[in-house]
């Protein structure tokens, strides 16, 4: 619900946040218990009928490699040290704002304070946690309006970006049949941006109620990333015209946005004028990105780890709720604002759980996009390890045919090869690895380590008294 989303994001009244959190979970989660159990039973039955041990193996089968679950576990372990420092810093800032009674010094963070109903991203609390609150955030929205940008111009610039990489120009049918602005004739339209492949030659389209803002400018490039993937693999047989694994498409969309969002690129295209590099402002920028991308990863992990446990009968119906909170506590260091018991059922309050949508794809896309980014940046010469002027987080591959050609070699494969083969074509790697992501966020890591040490910020979190499991989960 948009109103609830807005309240969780903007309110700084703890009682109000707790009230709306409780109302949502009590009405969107618990009442579906009977249907959720039916769904679990049918999921198990369908998996066995299709030759799988459980629904967990059905989902994991899409990733084609037998050790994929172990790869994901390894990535989460790689991320843990930085996550704990980010968590400790945010908890420290929230204690300053809400007081010691509400936010304990060494406890998990009450999740209703994090700006999001599910605590999956924390960027909405930037206003009370920013490292350097007096520094303005990078935003060229006003400059775009001043220069007369329109939705069409934003897409034309996105198209020019891809052409500068020696990639495919948008076909005429795209311009004729896409919906790039909210219709003015009263037609009802789902405004969420989406890219479409109509599986005919060059028939690709975007539906987006584009507004002239910086964030929408980045979204345009993200959606055009999907379109470019469609165009590159359209010569494959129909069955292979999809991403190499469920996370590839989102990663491809995001990887070009990493270049477009750099101050360097915004300067090149004339949107950022008289820009002077400011280390503190850049730390704010990486911090905000970390609250969105980095914080999301353990959340995404637990959403599917929880369901794998249910599908495999490792989590019993009598423990559905406590095991959910046990995982959220273990991996994200958060807790519900009020005590939850087995008379509650909170996981289905997340749409993807109720709608049977596999969630690991989002974690995969967040990890591999940085592996892709590192590879194309190296091909373009914009990234050189050890060179302070050519860091991964300051790389812009704009106008690099070398980067585009390397990217195309992977994209044109579609799903005709197992994803490790496709990834190896571009990156030389055959496994997911968080090393590139951690390198990208090094400025944030350096800041957090220094701040937390100087301010004696506790790292890690103790137990929660807001849920109780009967026995230790195995």
TORLOKOL-123925 format. One record per residue (C-alpha): x, y, z; residue number from 1. Coordinates in Angstrom, 2 decimals, padded with zeros to 5 digits. Layout:
BEGIN
+---------+---------+---------+-----+
!       u !       v !       w ! pos !
+---------+---------+---------+-----+
!       X !       Y !       Z ! NUM !
...
+---------+---------+---------+-----+
END
This chain:
BEGIN
+---------+---------+---------+-----+
!       u !       v !       w ! pos !
+---------+---------+---------+-----+
!  000.00 !  000.00 !  000.00 !   1 !
!  001.55 !  003.35 ! -001.07 !   2 !
!  000.33 !  005.18 !  002.05 !   3 !
!  001.91 !  002.63 !  004.38 !   4 !
!  005.12 !  002.65 !  002.35 !   5 !
!  005.25 !  006.44 !  002.62 !   6 !
!  004.56 !  006.41 !  006.37 !   7 !
!  007.26 !  003.83 !  007.11 !   8 !
!  009.69 !  005.85 !  005.00 !   9 !
!  008.97 !  009.32 !  006.35 !  10 !
!  007.65 !  009.07 !  009.90 !  11 !
!  010.13 !  009.36 !  012.77 !  12 !
!  007.47 !  008.73 !  015.44 !  13 !
!  008.27 !  005.34 !  016.97 !  14 !
!  004.73 !  004.69 !  018.23 !  15 !
!  003.20 !  005.49 !  014.85 !  16 !
!  005.71 !  003.24 !  013.07 !  17 !
!  005.04 !  000.39 !  015.51 !  18 !
!  001.27 !  000.76 !  015.06 !  19 !
!  001.39 !  000.56 !  011.26 !  20 !
!  003.94 ! -002.26 !  011.31 !  21 !
!  001.69 ! -004.31 !  013.58 !  22 !
! -001.46 ! -003.59 !  011.57 !  23 !
!  000.23 ! -004.65 !  008.33 !  24 !
!  001.69 ! -007.91 !  009.62 !  25 !
! -001.48 ! -008.87 !  011.51 !  26 !
! -003.64 ! -008.32 !  008.42 !  27 !
! -001.35 ! -009.29 !  005.52 !  28 !
!  000.43 ! -012.26 !  007.08 !  29 !
! -001.44 ! -014.17 !  009.79 !  30 !
! -004.86 ! -014.48 !  008.05 !  31 !
! -003.36 ! -016.46 !  005.15 !  32 !
! -002.08 ! -019.30 !  007.38 !  33 !
! -004.53 ! -021.90 !  006.07 !  34 !
! -003.88 ! -021.04 !  002.42 !  35 !
! -000.14 ! -020.86 !  003.03 !  36 !
! -000.15 ! -024.41 !  004.39 !  37 !
! -002.16 ! -025.61 !  001.37 !  38 !
!  000.38 ! -023.93 ! -000.88 !  39 !
!  003.28 ! -025.64 !  000.94 !  40 !
!  001.60 ! -029.05 !  000.61 !  41 !
!  000.87 ! -028.56 ! -003.10 !  42 !
!  004.41 ! -027.30 ! -003.69 !  43 !
!  005.86 ! -030.48 ! -002.19 !  44 !
!  003.47 ! -032.67 ! -004.20 !  45 !
!  004.30 ! -030.90 ! -007.47 !  46 !
!  008.05 ! -031.13 ! -006.83 !  47 !
!  007.92 ! -034.89 ! -006.26 !  48 !
!  005.71 ! -035.44 ! -009.32 !  49 !
!  008.33 ! -033.61 ! -011.39 !  50 !
!  011.17 ! -035.75 ! -010.07 !  51 !
!  012.58 ! -033.37 ! -007.45 !  52 !
!  013.18 ! -033.98 ! -003.76 !  53 !
!  011.44 ! -030.73 ! -002.81 !  54 !
!  010.44 ! -027.28 ! -004.05 !  55 !
!  013.84 ! -026.00 ! -002.95 !  56 !
!  015.53 ! -028.19 ! -005.55 !  57 !
!  013.01 ! -027.01 ! -008.20 !  58 !
!  014.14 ! -023.42 ! -007.69 !  59 !
!  017.83 ! -024.24 ! -007.39 !  60 !
!  017.68 ! -026.35 ! -010.56 !  61 !
!  017.37 ! -023.14 ! -012.60 !  62 !
!  020.93 ! -022.28 ! -011.58 !  63 !
!  022.24 ! -025.50 ! -013.17 !  64 !
!  025.28 ! -026.07 ! -010.95 !  65 !
!  025.10 ! -028.58 ! -008.08 !  66 !
!  026.99 ! -026.42 ! -005.57 !  67 !
!  024.99 ! -023.23 ! -006.13 !  68 !
!  023.55 ! -023.18 ! -002.63 !  69 !
!  027.10 ! -023.43 ! -001.26 !  70 !
!  028.19 ! -020.56 ! -003.53 !  71 !
!  025.43 ! -018.39 ! -002.06 !  72 !
!  026.44 ! -019.35 !  001.49 !  73 !
!  030.04 ! -018.40 !  000.69 !  74 !
!  029.00 ! -015.00 ! -000.70 !  75 !
!  026.96 ! -014.20 !  002.42 !  76 !
!  029.97 ! -015.13 !  004.57 !  77 !
!  032.15 ! -012.81 !  002.43 !  78 !
!  029.76 ! -009.93 !  003.04 !  79 !
!  029.32 ! -010.47 !  006.77 !  80 !
!  032.21 ! -008.35 !  008.16 !  81 !
!  031.22 ! -005.19 !  006.26 !  82 !
!  027.53 ! -005.81 !  006.94 !  83 !
!  028.21 ! -006.00 !  010.69 !  84 !
!  030.03 ! -002.65 !  010.58 !  85 !
!  027.22 ! -001.04 !  008.58 !  86 !
!  024.64 ! -002.50 !  010.99 !  87 !
!  026.61 ! -001.26 !  014.02 !  88 !
!  026.89 !  002.23 !  012.56 !  89 !
!  023.15 !  002.46 !  011.74 !  90 !
!  022.21 !  001.16 !  015.20 !  91 !
!  024.51 !  003.78 !  016.78 !  92 !
!  022.82 !  006.56 !  014.79 !  93 !
!  019.32 !  005.27 !  015.57 !  94 !
!  020.13 !  005.19 !  019.29 !  95 !
!  021.09 !  008.85 !  019.06 !  96 !
!  017.72 !  009.60 !  017.48 !  97 !
!  015.30 !  007.31 !  019.34 !  98 !
!  017.11 !  006.77 !  022.65 !  99 !
!  018.58 !  003.82 !  024.53 ! 100 !
!  015.22 !  002.39 !  025.62 ! 101 !
!  014.06 !  001.77 !  022.06 ! 102 !
!  017.38 !  000.85 !  020.42 ! 103 !
!  019.70 ! -001.24 !  022.60 ! 104 !
!  023.45 ! -000.69 !  022.35 ! 105 !
!  024.31 ! -004.28 !  021.42 ! 106 !
!  020.93 ! -005.70 !  020.41 ! 107 !
!  019.26 ! -006.31 !  017.07 ! 108 !
!  017.67 ! -003.25 !  015.45 ! 109 !
!  013.86 ! -002.96 !  015.76 ! 110 !
!  012.92 ! -003.24 !  012.11 ! 111 !
!  010.05 ! -000.70 !  012.10 ! 112 !
!  012.69 !  002.06 !  012.47 ! 113 !
!  014.48 !  001.20 !  009.21 ! 114 !
!  012.23 !  003.03 !  006.74 ! 115 !
!  010.81 ! -000.06 !  005.06 ! 116 !
!  008.06 ! -002.47 !  006.09 ! 117 !
!  010.33 ! -005.49 !  005.64 ! 118 !
!  013.64 ! -003.91 !  006.60 ! 119 !
!  014.94 ! -004.95 !  003.17 ! 120 !
!  016.48 ! -001.57 !  002.30 ! 121 !
!  017.32 !  001.25 !  004.70 ! 122 !
!  017.97 !  004.20 !  002.37 ! 123 !
!  014.83 !  006.03 !  003.55 ! 124 !
!  016.52 !  006.74 !  006.91 ! 125 !
!  019.39 !  008.57 !  005.23 ! 126 !
!  018.14 !  011.82 !  006.82 ! 127 !
!  018.88 !  010.64 !  010.38 ! 128 !
!  021.92 !  008.43 !  009.71 ! 129 !
!  023.97 !  010.15 !  006.96 ! 130 !
!  027.73 !  010.26 !  007.68 ! 131 !
!  027.92 !  013.93 !  006.67 ! 132 !
!  024.38 !  015.36 !  006.92 ! 133 !
!  025.40 !  018.89 !  005.97 ! 134 !
!  026.68 !  017.77 !  002.56 ! 135 !
!  024.14 !  018.03 ! -000.28 ! 136 !
!  023.26 !  014.81 ! -002.08 ! 137 !
!  024.21 !  014.47 ! -005.72 ! 138 !
!  021.06 !  015.21 ! -007.72 ! 139 !
!  020.94 !  016.65 ! -011.25 ! 140 !
!  017.13 !  016.59 ! -011.55 ! 141 !
!  016.82 !  020.39 ! -011.56 ! 142 !
!  019.60 !  020.72 ! -014.14 ! 143 !
!  017.78 !  018.22 ! -016.37 ! 144 !
!  014.61 !  020.33 ! -016.21 ! 145 !
!  016.57 !  023.53 ! -016.82 ! 146 !
!  018.09 !  021.99 ! -019.96 ! 147 !
!  014.67 !  021.00 ! -021.27 ! 148 !
!  014.95 !  017.24 ! -020.81 ! 149 !
!  011.86 !  015.24 ! -021.76 ! 150 !
!  011.14 !  011.51 ! -021.38 ! 151 !
!  011.94 !  011.06 ! -025.09 ! 152 !
!  015.26 !  012.85 ! -024.72 ! 153 !
!  016.15 !  010.64 ! -021.74 ! 154 !
!  015.61 !  007.53 ! -023.87 ! 155 !
!  017.50 !  009.06 ! -026.80 ! 156 !
!  020.46 !  009.67 ! -024.51 ! 157 !
!  020.21 !  006.12 ! -023.20 ! 158 !
!  020.21 !  004.83 ! -026.77 ! 159 !
!  023.26 !  006.97 ! -027.55 ! 160 !
!  025.02 !  005.54 ! -024.49 ! 161 !
!  024.60 !  001.98 ! -025.79 ! 162 !
!  025.57 !  002.96 ! -029.33 ! 163 !
!  028.75 !  004.52 ! -027.92 ! 164 !
!  029.65 !  001.01 ! -026.71 ! 165 !
!  029.21 ! -000.34 ! -030.26 ! 166 !
!  025.98 ! -002.00 ! -029.19 ! 167 !
!  022.69 ! -002.19 ! -031.09 ! 168 !
!  020.69 !  000.92 ! -031.91 ! 169 !
!  017.06 !  000.90 ! -030.77 ! 170 !
!  014.86 ! -000.29 ! -033.66 ! 171 !
!  012.06 !  001.86 ! -035.09 ! 172 !
!  009.35 ! -000.36 ! -033.61 ! 173 !
!  010.65 !  000.54 ! -030.13 ! 174 !
!  009.90 !  004.22 ! -030.70 ! 175 !
!  006.56 !  003.48 ! -032.37 ! 176 !
!  005.11 !  001.06 ! -029.83 ! 177 !
!  006.69 !  001.79 ! -026.44 ! 178 !
!  004.77 !  003.71 ! -023.79 ! 179 !
!  007.32 !  006.13 ! -022.36 ! 180 !
!  005.01 !  008.58 ! -020.59 ! 181 !
!  001.85 !  008.26 ! -018.52 ! 182 !
! -001.09 !  008.39 ! -020.97 ! 183 !
! -003.00 !  011.68 ! -020.86 ! 184 !
! -006.22 !  010.17 ! -022.20 ! 185 !
! -007.29 !  008.62 ! -018.91 ! 186 !
! -006.16 !  005.08 ! -019.71 ! 187 !
! -005.27 !  003.09 ! -016.62 ! 188 !
! -001.64 !  001.95 ! -016.66 ! 189 !
!  000.58 !  000.04 ! -014.26 ! 190 !
!  003.35 !  002.62 ! -014.00 ! 191 !
!  006.09 !  000.30 ! -012.77 ! 192 !
!  008.84 !  000.44 ! -015.41 ! 193 !
!  009.22 ! -002.75 ! -017.43 ! 194 !
!  010.95 ! -003.96 ! -020.60 ! 195 !
!  009.22 ! -006.32 ! -023.03 ! 196 !
!  010.42 ! -008.79 ! -025.65 ! 197 !
!  007.68 ! -009.71 ! -028.13 ! 198 !
!  009.80 ! -012.51 ! -029.64 ! 199 !
!  009.57 ! -011.09 ! -033.14 ! 200 !
!  012.62 ! -009.63 ! -034.86 ! 201 !
!  013.46 ! -006.25 ! -033.31 ! 202 !
!  010.08 ! -006.00 ! -031.55 ! 203 !
!  011.15 ! -004.77 ! -028.14 ! 204 !
!  009.35 ! -002.17 ! -026.04 ! 205 !
!  009.36 ! -000.36 ! -022.71 ! 206 !
!  006.41 !  000.69 ! -020.59 ! 207 !
!  007.34 !  003.47 ! -018.18 ! 208 !
!  005.60 !  006.56 ! -016.78 ! 209 !
!  008.85 !  008.47 ! -017.14 ! 210 !
!  009.38 !  011.61 ! -015.08 ! 211 !
!  012.26 !  014.02 ! -015.58 ! 212 !
!  014.39 !  013.17 ! -012.53 ! 213 !
!  017.88 !  011.80 ! -012.00 ! 214 !
!  016.59 !  008.52 ! -010.54 ! 215 !
!  014.33 !  008.04 ! -013.56 ! 216 !
!  017.29 !  008.77 ! -015.85 ! 217 !
!  019.11 !  005.85 ! -014.23 ! 218 !
!  015.96 !  003.70 ! -014.51 ! 219 !
!  015.83 !  004.46 ! -018.25 ! 220 !
!  019.35 !  003.05 ! -018.65 ! 221 !
!  018.44 !  000.02 ! -016.53 ! 222 !
!  015.40 ! -000.80 ! -018.67 ! 223 !
!  017.42 ! -000.23 ! -021.85 ! 224 !
!  019.90 ! -002.77 ! -020.49 ! 225 !
!  017.11 ! -005.37 ! -020.61 ! 226 !
!  016.24 ! -004.25 ! -024.14 ! 227 !
!  019.86 ! -004.58 ! -025.23 ! 228 !
!  019.97 ! -008.14 ! -023.83 ! 229 !
!  016.83 ! -008.99 ! -025.86 ! 230 !
!  018.40 ! -007.56 ! -029.03 ! 231 !
!  021.70 ! -009.35 ! -028.53 ! 232 !
!  020.21 ! -012.83 ! -028.08 ! 233 !
!  017.33 ! -012.52 ! -030.57 ! 234 !
!  019.13 ! -014.74 ! -033.11 ! 235 !
!  019.08 ! -017.65 ! -030.63 ! 236 !
!  016.34 ! -020.30 ! -030.90 ! 237 !
!  013.23 ! -019.26 ! -028.99 ! 238 !
!  013.98 ! -021.57 ! -026.05 ! 239 !
!  017.31 ! -019.80 ! -025.40 ! 240 !
!  015.97 ! -016.25 ! -025.62 ! 241 !
!  016.25 ! -015.49 ! -021.92 ! 242 !
!  018.91 ! -014.64 ! -019.35 ! 243 !
!  021.64 ! -017.17 ! -018.61 ! 244 !
!  020.18 ! -017.62 ! -015.13 ! 245 !
!  017.31 ! -015.92 ! -013.26 ! 246 !
!  019.62 ! -013.18 ! -011.95 ! 247 !
!  021.36 ! -012.23 ! -015.21 ! 248 !
!  018.73 ! -009.91 ! -016.67 ! 249 !
!  018.52 ! -007.64 ! -013.63 ! 250 !
!  022.31 ! -007.60 ! -013.38 ! 251 !
!  022.67 ! -006.55 ! -017.02 ! 252 !
!  020.15 ! -003.77 ! -016.45 ! 253 !
!  022.01 ! -002.50 ! -013.40 ! 254 !
!  025.59 ! -002.74 ! -014.63 ! 255 !
!  025.32 !  000.17 ! -017.07 ! 256 !
!  023.56 !  002.28 ! -014.42 ! 257 !
!  026.73 !  001.96 ! -012.32 ! 258 !
!  028.58 !  003.92 ! -015.03 ! 259 !
!  025.79 !  006.41 ! -015.71 ! 260 !
!  025.46 !  007.35 ! -012.03 ! 261 !
!  029.10 !  008.42 ! -011.60 ! 262 !
!  029.86 !  012.15 ! -011.29 ! 263 !
!  032.35 !  011.57 ! -014.12 ! 264 !
!  029.59 !  010.54 ! -016.54 ! 265 !
!  027.17 !  013.24 ! -015.45 ! 266 !
!  029.93 !  015.78 ! -016.12 ! 267 !
!  030.63 !  014.32 ! -019.57 ! 268 !
!  027.04 !  014.74 ! -020.68 ! 269 !
!  026.79 !  018.27 ! -019.29 ! 270 !
!  024.48 !  017.65 ! -016.35 ! 271 !
!  027.00 !  018.28 ! -013.58 ! 272 !
!  028.69 !  021.63 ! -013.89 ! 273 !
!  031.46 !  023.18 ! -011.78 ! 274 !
!  031.77 !  019.87 ! -009.93 ! 275 !
!  034.58 !  019.61 ! -007.42 ! 276 !
!  035.29 !  016.13 ! -006.02 ! 277 !
!  034.26 !  016.07 ! -002.36 ! 278 !
!  035.29 !  013.00 ! -000.35 ! 279 !
!  032.61 !  013.52 !  002.31 ! 280 !
!  029.83 !  013.89 ! -000.27 ! 281 !
!  031.08 !  010.73 ! -002.01 ! 282 !
!  031.01 !  008.81 !  001.28 ! 283 !
!  027.37 !  009.88 !  001.64 ! 284 !
!  026.71 !  008.62 ! -001.89 ! 285 !
!  028.29 !  005.19 ! -001.25 ! 286 !
!  026.54 !  005.01 !  002.13 ! 287 !
!  023.13 !  005.61 !  000.55 ! 288 !
!  023.89 !  003.00 ! -002.11 ! 289 !
!  025.00 !  000.60 !  000.64 ! 290 !
!  021.71 !  001.11 !  002.51 ! 291 !
!  019.94 !  000.08 ! -000.68 ! 292 !
!  022.11 ! -002.59 ! -002.30 ! 293 !
!  024.28 ! -004.00 !  000.48 ! 294 !
!  021.64 ! -004.21 !  003.20 ! 295 !
!  019.31 ! -006.01 !  000.79 ! 296 !
!  021.56 ! -009.06 !  000.36 ! 297 !
!  021.06 ! -010.87 !  003.70 ! 298 !
!  017.34 ! -010.08 !  003.45 ! 299 !
!  017.09 ! -011.71 !  000.01 ! 300 !
!  019.06 ! -014.70 !  001.30 ! 301 !
!  016.72 ! -015.32 !  004.23 ! 302 !
!  013.52 ! -015.05 !  002.16 ! 303 !
!  014.52 ! -018.14 !  000.16 ! 304 !
!  016.52 ! -019.92 !  002.88 ! 305 !
!  013.34 ! -019.84 !  004.97 ! 306 !
!  011.23 ! -021.34 !  002.19 ! 307 !
!  013.86 ! -023.96 !  001.34 ! 308 !
!  013.64 ! -025.06 !  004.98 ! 309 !
!  009.85 ! -025.34 !  004.77 ! 310 !
!  009.89 ! -027.18 !  001.43 ! 311 !
!  012.48 ! -029.66 !  002.78 ! 312 !
!  010.52 ! -030.29 !  006.00 ! 313 !
!  013.39 ! -028.84 !  008.03 ! 314 !
!  011.00 ! -026.19 !  009.37 ! 315 !
!  007.80 ! -027.65 !  010.85 ! 316 !
!  004.39 ! -025.92 !  010.69 ! 317 !
!  004.50 ! -025.44 !  014.47 ! 318 !
!  007.67 ! -023.33 !  014.03 ! 319 !
!  006.89 ! -021.35 !  010.86 ! 320 !
!  007.00 ! -017.98 !  012.58 ! 321 !
!  009.85 ! -018.33 !  015.03 ! 322 !
!  012.16 ! -019.82 !  012.39 ! 323 !
!  011.44 ! -016.89 !  010.09 ! 324 !
!  012.45 ! -014.39 !  012.78 ! 325 !
!  015.39 ! -016.57 !  013.77 ! 326 !
!  016.78 ! -016.23 !  010.24 ! 327 !
!  016.07 ! -012.49 !  010.03 ! 328 !
!  017.84 ! -012.05 !  013.36 ! 329 !
!  020.80 ! -014.27 !  012.47 ! 330 !
!  021.60 ! -012.76 !  009.06 ! 331 !
!  020.24 ! -009.19 !  009.23 ! 332 !
!  020.49 ! -008.42 !  012.94 ! 333 !
!  016.93 ! -007.12 !  013.16 ! 334 !
!  013.86 ! -008.00 !  015.23 ! 335 !
!  010.12 ! -007.26 !  015.19 ! 336 !
!  009.05 ! -004.27 !  017.29 ! 337 !
!  006.71 ! -006.42 !  019.40 ! 338 !
!  006.83 ! -010.03 !  020.55 ! 339 !
!  005.70 ! -012.50 !  017.88 ! 340 !
!  004.51 ! -016.04 !  018.57 ! 341 !
!  003.28 ! -019.06 !  016.62 ! 342 !
! -000.21 ! -017.57 !  016.62 ! 343 !
!  001.25 ! -015.08 !  014.13 ! 344 !
!  002.52 ! -015.85 !  010.62 ! 345 !
!  004.63 ! -012.98 !  009.35 ! 346 !
!  006.59 ! -014.21 !  006.30 ! 347 !
!  003.58 ! -014.14 !  003.90 ! 348 !
!  003.22 ! -010.41 !  004.57 ! 349 !
!  005.97 ! -010.16 !  001.94 ! 350 !
!  004.33 ! -010.35 ! -001.50 ! 351 !
!  006.92 ! -012.69 ! -003.03 ! 352 !
!  006.33 ! -015.28 ! -000.27 ! 353 !
!  002.56 ! -015.26 ! -000.76 ! 354 !
!  002.87 ! -015.20 ! -004.56 ! 355 !
!  005.37 ! -018.09 ! -004.85 ! 356 !
!  008.09 ! -015.91 ! -006.43 ! 357 !
!  011.64 ! -017.23 ! -006.12 ! 358 !
!  013.72 ! -014.44 ! -004.55 ! 359 !
!  017.32 ! -015.57 ! -004.86 ! 360 !
!  017.47 ! -014.04 ! -008.36 ! 361 !
!  017.67 ! -010.58 ! -006.78 ! 362 !
!  020.64 ! -011.53 ! -004.60 ! 363 !
!  022.37 ! -013.13 ! -007.59 ! 364 !
!  021.84 ! -010.03 ! -009.73 ! 365 !
!  023.29 ! -007.73 ! -007.06 ! 366 !
!  026.45 ! -009.82 ! -006.76 ! 367 !
!  027.17 ! -010.55 ! -010.42 ! 368 !
!  026.46 ! -006.99 ! -011.64 ! 369 !
!  029.64 ! -005.89 ! -009.86 ! 370 !
!  031.59 ! -008.77 ! -011.41 ! 371 !
!  030.31 ! -007.63 ! -014.83 ! 372 !
!  031.08 ! -003.99 ! -013.99 ! 373 !
!  034.65 ! -004.84 ! -013.02 ! 374 !
!  035.17 ! -006.80 ! -016.24 ! 375 !
!  033.82 ! -004.13 ! -018.62 ! 376 !
!  035.69 ! -001.40 ! -016.72 ! 377 !
!  038.96 ! -003.31 ! -017.11 ! 378 !
!  038.27 ! -003.81 ! -020.85 ! 379 !
!  037.66 ! -000.07 ! -021.25 ! 380 !
!  040.86 !  000.91 ! -019.42 ! 381 !
!  038.75 !  002.93 ! -016.97 ! 382 !
!  039.66 !  000.58 ! -014.12 ! 383 !
!  043.23 ! -000.27 ! -013.21 ! 384 !
!  043.86 ! -002.10 ! -009.91 ! 385 !
!  045.95 !  000.04 ! -007.59 ! 386 !
!  045.47 !  003.25 ! -009.61 ! 387 !
!  043.76 !  005.86 ! -007.38 ! 388 !
!  042.52 !  007.71 ! -010.47 ! 389 !
!  040.96 !  004.61 ! -012.04 ! 390 !
!  038.99 !  002.96 ! -009.26 ! 391 !
!  036.06 !  000.61 ! -009.76 ! 392 !
!  033.57 !  003.03 ! -008.21 ! 393 !
!  034.65 !  005.90 ! -010.48 ! 394 !
!  034.53 !  003.91 ! -013.72 ! 395 !
!  032.40 !  005.09 ! -016.65 ! 396 !
!  032.53 !  002.84 ! -019.72 ! 397 !
!  030.77 !  005.42 ! -021.95 ! 398 !
!  032.24 !  005.51 ! -025.49 ! 399 !
!  034.27 !  002.31 ! -025.00 ! 400 !
!  033.72 ! -000.07 ! -027.92 ! 401 !
!  036.10 ! -002.53 ! -026.21 ! 402 !
!  033.79 ! -002.75 ! -023.19 ! 403 !
!  030.69 ! -003.05 ! -025.38 ! 404 !
!  032.18 ! -005.74 ! -027.61 ! 405 !
!  033.16 ! -007.85 ! -024.59 ! 406 !
!  029.71 ! -007.40 ! -023.07 ! 407 !
!  027.99 ! -008.40 ! -026.33 ! 408 !
!  029.90 ! -011.69 ! -026.46 ! 409 !
!  028.22 ! -012.73 ! -023.22 ! 410 !
!  024.79 ! -011.25 ! -023.93 ! 411 !
!  024.33 ! -012.86 ! -027.34 ! 412 !
!  024.55 ! -016.35 ! -025.77 ! 413 !
!  021.19 ! -015.91 ! -024.02 ! 414 !
!  020.62 ! -019.13 ! -022.09 ! 415 !
!  022.20 ! -021.36 ! -024.77 ! 416 !
!  025.15 ! -022.10 ! -022.47 ! 417 !
!  025.17 ! -022.75 ! -018.70 ! 418 !
!  025.57 ! -019.45 ! -016.86 ! 419 !
!  029.14 ! -020.19 ! -015.64 ! 420 !
!  030.17 ! -020.48 ! -019.32 ! 421 !
!  028.44 ! -017.18 ! -020.16 ! 422 !
!  029.98 ! -015.41 ! -017.18 ! 423 !
!  033.43 ! -016.75 ! -018.02 ! 424 !
!  033.24 ! -015.20 ! -021.50 ! 425 !
!  033.11 ! -011.73 ! -019.94 ! 426 !
!  034.76 ! -012.03 ! -016.52 ! 427 !
!  037.03 ! -015.07 ! -016.67 ! 428 !
!  035.20 ! -016.30 ! -013.55 ! 429 !
!  032.85 ! -019.26 ! -013.28 ! 430 !
!  031.42 ! -018.59 ! -009.81 ! 431 !
!  029.62 ! -015.83 ! -007.98 ! 432 !
!  032.03 ! -013.83 ! -005.88 ! 433 !
!  031.47 ! -010.72 ! -003.74 ! 434 !
!  035.02 ! -009.43 ! -004.19 ! 435 !
!  034.07 ! -006.86 ! -006.86 ! 436 !
!  031.14 ! -005.58 ! -004.80 ! 437 !
!  033.36 ! -005.18 ! -001.73 ! 438 !
!  035.96 ! -003.35 ! -003.81 ! 439 !
!  033.30 ! -000.98 ! -005.15 ! 440 !
!  032.20 ! -000.15 ! -001.60 ! 441 !
!  035.74 !  000.32 ! -000.25 ! 442 !
!  035.22 !  004.07 !  000.45 ! 443 !
!  032.22 !  003.14 !  002.60 ! 444 !
!  034.13 !  000.34 !  004.31 ! 445 !
!  037.06 !  002.66 !  005.11 ! 446 !
!  034.70 !  005.24 !  006.60 ! 447 !
!  032.78 !  002.71 !  008.72 ! 448 !
!  035.89 !  001.04 !  010.13 ! 449 !
!  037.36 !  004.40 !  011.13 ! 450 !
!  034.12 !  005.84 !  012.55 ! 451 !
!  033.23 !  002.70 !  014.50 ! 452 !
!  036.69 !  002.43 !  016.02 ! 453 !
!  036.87 !  006.12 !  016.99 ! 454 !
!  033.38 !  006.08 !  018.52 ! 455 !
!  033.69 !  002.65 !  020.18 ! 456 !
!  030.65 !  001.41 !  018.28 ! 457 !
!  029.70 ! -002.18 !  019.26 ! 458 !
!  029.83 ! -004.61 !  016.35 ! 459 !
!  027.48 ! -007.59 !  016.08 ! 460 !
!  024.26 ! -008.17 !  018.00 ! 461 !
!  022.97 ! -010.20 !  020.91 ! 462 !
!  019.80 ! -012.30 !  021.22 ! 463 !
!  016.27 ! -010.99 !  020.77 ! 464 !
!  013.41 ! -011.36 !  023.25 ! 465 !
!  010.79 ! -010.68 !  020.56 ! 466 !
!  010.45 ! -014.31 !  019.41 ! 467 !
!  011.20 ! -017.72 !  020.85 ! 468 !
!  011.87 ! -021.01 !  019.11 ! 469 !
!  011.32 ! -024.23 !  021.08 ! 470 !
!  014.60 ! -025.85 !  020.04 ! 471 !
!  017.74 ! -024.85 !  018.19 ! 472 !
!  017.24 ! -024.96 !  014.43 ! 473 !
!  019.61 ! -027.32 !  012.63 ! 474 !
+---------+---------+---------+-----+
END
